[in-house]
Amino acid sequence: MKTKSDAALIALRQIQRRTEQASKRLAQTAGLTPSQFLVMQILDERGETSAGEITELTQLKHATITSLVDKLTERGFVTRRRCDTDRRRVWIAIEPPGEAAIKAAPDLLQDTFALRFRKLPDWHQYMLLSSLEHVVDFLDAQNVDAAPILDIGALDEEPS
């Protein structure tokens, strides 16, 4: 007989596996990670955008954005240029191959989650959020850096 803690762990594992599946599907169809897709989606919607603004919008670290942009630049999906007036500022723009990759991509898992979550009554949203925050506490994950992106991350990425 399954205990309640077993059922909770199974639910966590199902979420983890679904995130892995969605990341792999995005990689297979568009050749992108969810984080890369999110950066390109921002560029597609806003046009040329500063790296700092992308950092704020994604809630990813600046070093992570730099690494993502490096990879996207190598593939010809985006271009970067230094600001004429402030050399510390870098502007990023999406290129036609990047636009094509976005069009080929399936919906992001976090977009599906957000849409369904917003449809819940406020009390239910608060209940779920509170429960998830308890799980974070149970797993001593309060100091784990995380952005609102459901991504398995790079397989060679070192945990912080």
Contacts in CASP RR format, 6 or more apart in sequence:
PFRMAT RR
TARGET T0000
AUTHOR 0000-0000-0000
METHOD contacts of the structure
MODEL  1
MKTKSDAALIALRQIQRRTEQASKRLAQTAGLTPSQFLVMQILDERGETS
AGEITELTQLKHATITSLVDKLTERGFVTRRRCDTDRRRVWIAIEPPGEA
AIKAAPDLLQDTFALRFRKLPDWHQYMLLSSLEHVVDFLDAQNVDAAPIL
DIGALDEEPS
2 10 0 8 1.000
8 135 0 8 1.000
12 135 0 8 1.000
18 109 0 8 1.000
19 109 0 8 1.000
19 150 0 8 1.000
19 151 0 8 1.000
19 152 0 8 1.000
20 152 0 8 1.000
22 34 0 8 1.000
22 106 0 8 1.000
22 108 0 8 1.000
22 109 0 8 1.000
22 150 0 8 1.000
23 33 0 8 1.000
23 34 0 8 1.000
23 109 0 8 1.000
23 150 0 8 1.000
23 151 0 8 1.000
23 152 0 8 1.000
23 153 0 8 1.000
25 106 0 8 1.000
26 32 0 8 1.000
26 33 0 8 1.000
26 34 0 8 1.000
26 37 0 8 1.000
26 105 0 8 1.000
26 106 0 8 1.000
26 108 0 8 1.000
27 33 0 8 1.000
29 104 0 8 1.000
29 105 0 8 1.000
29 106 0 8 1.000
30 37 0 8 1.000
30 101 0 8 1.000
30 102 0 8 1.000
30 104 0 8 1.000
30 105 0 8 1.000
30 106 0 8 1.000
31 101 0 8 1.000
32 40 0 8 1.000
32 101 0 8 1.000
32 105 0 8 1.000
33 68 0 8 1.000
33 151 0 8 1.000
33 153 0 8 1.000
33 154 0 8 1.000
34 108 0 8 1.000
34 109 0 8 1.000
34 110 0 8 1.000
34 149 0 8 1.000
34 150 0 8 1.000
34 151 0 8 1.000
35 58 0 8 1.000
35 60 0 8 1.000
35 64 0 8 1.000
35 68 0 8 1.000
35 147 0 8 1.000
35 149 0 8 1.000
35 151 0 8 1.000
35 153 0 8 1.000
36 68 0 8 1.000
36 71 0 8 1.000
36 72 0 8 1.000
36 77 0 8 1.000
37 101 0 8 1.000
37 102 0 8 1.000
37 105 0 8 1.000
37 108 0 8 1.000
38 58 0 8 1.000
38 108 0 8 1.000
38 149 0 8 1.000
39 54 0 8 1.000
39 58 0 8 1.000
39 65 0 8 1.000
39 68 0 8 1.000
39 69 0 8 1.000
39 72 0 8 1.000
39 78 0 8 1.000
39 92 0 8 1.000
40 72 0 8 1.000
40 77 0 8 1.000
40 78 0 8 1.000
40 94 0 8 1.000
40 98 0 8 1.000
40 101 0 8 1.000
40 102 0 8 1.000
41 102 0 8 1.000
42 49 0 8 1.000
42 54 0 8 1.000
42 57 0 8 1.000
42 58 0 8 1.000
43 49 0 8 1.000
43 54 0 8 1.000
43 78 0 8 1.000
43 92 0 8 1.000
43 93 0 8 1.000
43 94 0 8 1.000
44 94 0 8 1.000
44 99 0 8 1.000
44 102 0 8 1.000
47 93 0 8 1.000
47 94 0 8 1.000
48 91 0 8 1.000
48 92 0 8 1.000
48 93 0 8 1.000
49 91 0 8 1.000
49 92 0 8 1.000
49 93 0 8 1.000
50 83 0 8 1.000
50 89 0 8 1.000
50 90 0 8 1.000
50 91 0 8 1.000
50 92 0 8 1.000
51 62 0 8 1.000
51 65 0 8 1.000
51 66 0 8 1.000
51 69 0 8 1.000
51 80 0 8 1.000
51 89 0 8 1.000
51 90 0 8 1.000
51 91 0 8 1.000
51 92 0 8 1.000
52 62 0 8 1.000
52 65 0 8 1.000
52 89 0 8 1.000
52 90 0 8 1.000
54 65 0 8 1.000
54 92 0 8 1.000
55 61 0 8 1.000
55 62 0 8 1.000
55 65 0 8 1.000
58 65 0 8 1.000
58 147 0 8 1.000
58 149 0 8 1.000
59 147 0 8 1.000
59 148 0 8 1.000
60 68 0 8 1.000
60 147 0 8 1.000
60 149 0 8 1.000
61 145 0 8 1.000
69 78 0 8 1.000
69 80 0 8 1.000
69 92 0 8 1.000
72 78 0 8 1.000
72 98 0 8 1.000
73 79 0 8 1.000
73 80 0 8 1.000
75 97 0 8 1.000
76 95 0 8 1.000
76 97 0 8 1.000
76 98 0 8 1.000
77 94 0 8 1.000
77 95 0 8 1.000
77 97 0 8 1.000
77 98 0 8 1.000
77 101 0 8 1.000
78 92 0 8 1.000
78 93 0 8 1.000
78 94 0 8 1.000
78 95 0 8 1.000
78 98 0 8 1.000
79 92 0 8 1.000
79 93 0 8 1.000
79 95 0 8 1.000
80 90 0 8 1.000
80 91 0 8 1.000
80 92 0 8 1.000
80 93 0 8 1.000
81 90 0 8 1.000
81 91 0 8 1.000
81 93 0 8 1.000
82 89 0 8 1.000
82 90 0 8 1.000
82 91 0 8 1.000
83 89 0 8 1.000
83 90 0 8 1.000
83 91 0 8 1.000
94 102 0 8 1.000
108 149 0 8 1.000
108 150 0 8 1.000
109 150 0 8 1.000
110 148 0 8 1.000
110 149 0 8 1.000
110 150 0 8 1.000
113 150 0 8 1.000
117 125 0 8 1.000
117 128 0 8 1.000
118 125 0 8 1.000
120 128 0 8 1.000
136 142 0 8 1.000
144 160 0 8 1.000
145 160 0 8 1.000
END
